[in-house]
Amino acid sequence: MKRVSIVFLQAVIVLIGLVTLVLLIWLPLMEGRATNLDLVNIYSDRFILYGYTISIPFFVALYNAFKLLGYIGLNKVFTTNAVKTLGNIKFCAIILSALVMIAGLFIKFTHHKEDDPAGFLAICIVTTFASIVVATAAAIFEKLLQNAVDMKSENDLTI
């Protein structure tokens, strides 16, 4: 790949991370029940803290995607480090989907009867599905890359 393309994709990953971080900080302030609360009570809410915990695997996966693009830029795609990076992305996506599913189930079974959790549950379903798709794609690419690394190491031994 051209260096410009890799730098562009790395910039997109950084932009995604920054936008997500801004939304994680800003959205709790816009929540309806936050109007009468101070900052300590807003950010110490257990569900907000759980949302920050869920975001950790997301940011780790973004970092690993950034790192993988760095390997591609250095022409070190067919290395065990690239395979490990794809494995880390797969693992983070699996953890993210499980944690989001737990949050959706928690809201489904503990919401107030006058509240309608349909929007939140729809977001949970879409996020879980997207995480599963990312985990599946990362697993496929990890397997393909591992096979390529094995073939490359066999060829290096025969030469």
C-alpha angles and dihedrals in degrees: 000000000000117000091237091058092051093048089048092051091047089051090051090052091050090048091051090051093049094047090049091049092050091049091049090054099038105040097064088059091055095051114117098241092048093076094087098036133088123235095263093055093044096052096037093059108125094230092050089050089049089052090054089049091051090052093061095077089045093056092043089053090049090051090050091049089052089049092049090053087052090055089049090051091052092048090244096124096122096060133106089246090064090048091051091048091054089048090053091051090050092049092048091049091051092049092046093051092049094049093047090048090052090051091050092049091047092053092043093056102033105039121118113264093239092053122086111217094182095111094049092045091050090053089049092051093048093046092048091049092048091049091050090050091051091047091050093048091047091050092051093047091045091054093046092047092047090053090049092049090050091050091047092051091049090051091048090054094050095051 
